[in-house]
Amino acid sequence: MNRRMLEALSEQVSSEWKRQIMLFLVAALLLMGIMLGTAAHLPVPVTLIAAAVISGWLLVFFLRERRHKTEVTSR
């Protein structure tokens, strides 16, 4: 494969990753917005548990992205 083909393939993969990341972030923000909206109607312990679950989900996302970024830069 020549260099141009590799660059085009790299852009496609990068574009697909960006799309997946964006969809994930939109879903996370939507879920967070729903939870914040219902937080006014839920007991405090339930709200805190839901906040912990969402925070854990976002932490896992952050760690996966950080690991992926280091793998890409190390190549």
C-alpha positions as CSV (number, residue, x, y, z in Angstrom):
1,M,0.0,0.0,0.0
2,N,1.3,3.4,-0.7
3,R,1.3,6.3,1.7
4,R,-1.8,8.0,0.4
5,M,-3.9,4.9,0.7
6,L,-2.7,4.4,4.3
7,E,-3.5,8.1,5.2
8,A,-7.0,7.7,3.7
9,L,-7.6,4.5,5.6
10,S,-6.3,6.2,8.8
11,E,-8.7,9.2,8.3
12,Q,-11.6,6.8,7.8
13,V,-10.8,4.9,11.0
14,S,-10.3,8.2,12.8
15,S,-13.6,9.5,11.5
16,E,-15.4,6.4,12.7
17,W,-13.9,6.6,16.1
18,K,-14.8,10.3,16.4
19,R,-18.4,9.4,15.4
20,Q,-18.6,6.7,18.0
21,I,-17.1,9.0,20.7
22,M,-19.6,11.7,19.8
23,L,-22.6,9.2,20.0
24,F,-21.3,8.0,23.4
25,L,-21.0,11.5,24.7
26,V,-24.5,12.4,23.5
27,A,-25.9,9.4,25.2
28,A,-24.0,10.2,28.4
29,L,-25.3,13.7,28.4
30,L,-28.8,12.6,27.7
31,L,-28.8,10.1,30.5
32,M,-27.3,12.7,32.9
33,G,-30.0,15.2,31.9
34,I,-32.7,12.7,32.5
35,M,-31.2,11.8,35.9
36,L,-30.8,15.5,36.9
37,G,-34.4,16.1,35.9
38,T,-35.7,13.3,37.9
39,A,-33.3,14.0,40.8
40,A,-35.8,16.6,42.1
41,H,-38.4,13.8,42.5
42,L,-36.2,11.0,43.8
43,P,-34.9,10.4,47.3
44,V,-31.4,11.5,48.0
45,P,-29.8,8.0,48.3
46,V,-31.2,6.9,44.9
47,T,-29.9,10.1,43.4
48,L,-26.5,9.6,44.8
49,I,-26.4,6.0,43.6
50,A,-27.4,7.1,40.1
51,A,-24.7,9.8,40.2
52,A,-22.1,7.2,41.2
53,V,-23.1,4.9,38.4
54,I,-22.9,7.7,35.8
55,S,-19.6,8.9,37.1
56,G,-18.2,5.4,36.9
57,W,-19.4,5.0,33.4
58,L,-17.7,8.3,32.4
59,L,-14.5,7.3,34.2
60,V,-14.4,4.0,32.3
61,F,-14.9,6.0,29.0
62,F,-12.1,8.4,30.0
63,L,-9.7,5.5,30.8
64,R,-10.5,3.7,27.5
65,E,-10.0,6.8,25.5
66,R,-6.7,7.6,27.2
67,R,-5.5,4.0,26.6
68,H,-6.6,4.2,23.0
69,K,-4.8,7.5,22.5
70,T,-1.5,6.1,23.9
71,E,-1.8,3.1,21.7
72,V,-2.3,5.2,18.6
73,T,0.6,7.6,19.4
74,S,3.0,4.7,20.2
75,R,2.6,3.2,16.7
